[in-house]
């Protein structure tokens, strides 16, 4: 929990610095790259999390891996070096992008479908979402074959369940009563 709190504080600080230098969107792209790279590369994640590897080595490795990163992003690496907090880099990157989206009025719509969404279905879902949200929407698709068909839509704390599995559950409850 303390790691999450610290990560939020780091993310807020980096966002303020990036926003003041008018590079918040570039740093957001860096943070998305950092998060996806750490999530997809187990060796890098183990390297960053390892307490036996010196923090200077971690900083040098990250500066090499993310050589094209913005100067503000690279300053985060140096700050993590000074405070010996590289293990929360992934959480910082995620929190930064959440805060960046909030700052720009972007909301994430999590859509769960039985099969991957194609462009036509994504357009229909976007149109439907636009009817009850005035914010910019980013769609995040998750595939879950257990819902059989239809979709489950989550925006913030609201959820609409239009899945076949849910309809079957409702029908089963009605028949049992």
Secondary structure, DSSP 8 states (H G I E B T S, - for coil): -HHHHHHHHHHHHHHHHHHHTT-HHHHHHHHHHHHHHHHH-HHHHHHHH-SSS-HHHHHHHHHHHTTTS-HHHHHHHHHHHHHT-GGGHHHHHHHHHHHHHHHTTEEEEEEEESS---HHHHHHHHHHHHHH--SEEEEEEEE-GGG-SSEEEEETTEEEE--HHHHHHHHHHHHH-
